[in-house]
Each structure stands twice: as structure tokens, then as C-alpha cells.
Amino acid sequence: MDNSNCPVTSREYKLMLNVDRFRDIGQASREFFGLLDFLVGKEGGSVEKDKDPEESRHTSYLDTPELALHQQGFALRLREESDEAEGFQVNLKYRDPDRYISAAQDVSSPQADKTKFEEDILPPFTSRFSHSTSIDSNTLPELGSMRKAMDLFPGLADLDIDGDTAVKTVNDFKALEIVRKLCKLEFGGPPTIKASLSFWYLPEGAKGWPLVGEFSFDYDALDNGANGETLESYPCEAARGAGRLFNALQNQKGWFDLDGTTKTAFVLEVL
């Protein structure tokens, strides 16, 4: 089935942080929130501070020794939540500047909990389209070979990678990821925009400067279909406000590394 016309269900704006500002992420996050609050107000928006500011997990990426998935545009991510009750999450993602190429990729799974098609917006205003499926599990999934990965995501069989090919943690790197939920904001009404900071540290703990950091804010399409389905509806006022905020933040050069790599690329291309 051709899925190349599937709708964009959410939009996420991403800026890489200047981690030199975040040795003390608590203090720096409070200062950053003050800046964000000011800029949102300047653009006519409203801000509601988040009441549950922080969560943590371990994040790693899986691939063949030759990075065959990455070479074909896919990323296979494993998250282990710090709260044992929340278990593990496996996510297969394909990202491309061409939305129709991304949408057409088969990332489905017989065990799927959630499939999304999102627009990622990077500086200065460049779109990448991400098609992904996430699977939640109470136990660590068995992903030691491509055959095991294909069991979870059958579409990977189209990549013509031998099923006996080993799959392992890329660069033996597992990050301790700290996510600080900053606030919710709006520009003239729904949709609500959620803003957060995320930081990667070595697995031993959140000490010193982060390895890499990111600020992001995102919002979902409004449900306005006859049966509640999403029809890619994004109010102009919200999109305009989000775009102006994104541009204003890029002028705060002390806080951001506008030439910095993404978190995924940090693992797959930098380490």
C-alpha cells in the first residue's frame, strides 16, 4: 500500500544548545525559561510553567557493524526508562527532506504502539520529515541480529541486509538522557505547544557539562475530522507565532550552537 500521502501529525522545532552554558542545568534551565517567557510574551503568546520538570532514561542506537541502517536513512533507537515500571521503548525512524519519500517508508510493526509522521524544523527554517514507529515493552527486546530486527519491523527486509548480520549498540555508547520539561505555551489558542530541554551525559551520571544538549518545542495537528481523525490542521496564528519564536531564539547566539550536530548524528557520525 502506498502511504506517501499520510498527513503530518505534529511539528517539532529543534535547536542545539551551547552546552557551555549548562554546567549547572538547574540554574541554567531557570535562566533559559526566563528568556523563553520574555520572547513568547513579546510575540503575543502565553506561557504556563510545567509542574513536573525532569525525567531521565538511558538512550542508545542499534545498527550493524557497517551502519547499514544509517546508510539507508534509518535509525533504530533503544530507550530504557529510569522508572522500571515504564520499561523499554524501541523506535525505528526514517528521516528525509522529501516528505513523500519519508512517508512511503515501511516502518510498521505487528507490535506497534504508536506510528507518527512528523515535520522536524531545523535552523534557519529547514524541514525534515520523520516517519517512525515505537514499541513499548516490559522486558529488554532481543535485537542481536537483523533477523530479530525484521521480526519487529518487517519492512526492514526490503533493505536487502542479510538476516544473520549482527546488530549491536553503535560505538558501544549509551547516554544518560535528562529531559527537563519547561512549559506549555500558546499563540492565540490551540494547539498547545510543549517546550523542553534535553541533555546527554555519560552513563555514569549527570556531572559536569553535558555531551550534547537540545531545546525543542512541538505541537500536534488539531483533530477536526468527521470521525476525530487528524486532517493536518495547523492554525495560522499558532504556526506564525511558533515561527517567529524560532527566529527570535536563533538571535540568542550565546545559548545555541546553530552549527551543532543533532543528538542522533552525534552517535552515528561524530563519536
FENWO-V261491 format. One record per helix or strand of 3 or more residues. SS is the DSSP state (alpha for helix, beta for strand). FROM is the first residue (numbers start at 1). TO is the last residue. If there is no record, write none. Layout:
BEGIN
ss->(SS:SS)
from->(FROM:FROM)
to->(TO:TO)
END
This chain:
BEGIN
ss->(beta:alpha:alpha:beta:beta:alpha:beta:alpha:beta:alpha:beta:beta:alpha:alpha:beta:beta:beta:beta:alpha:alpha)
from->(10:19:25:46:54:68:74:84:88:99:114:126:146:154:168:193:212:230:236:263)
to->(17:21:42:49:63:71:81:86:96:103:122:137:152:159:186:202:220:233:250:270)
END
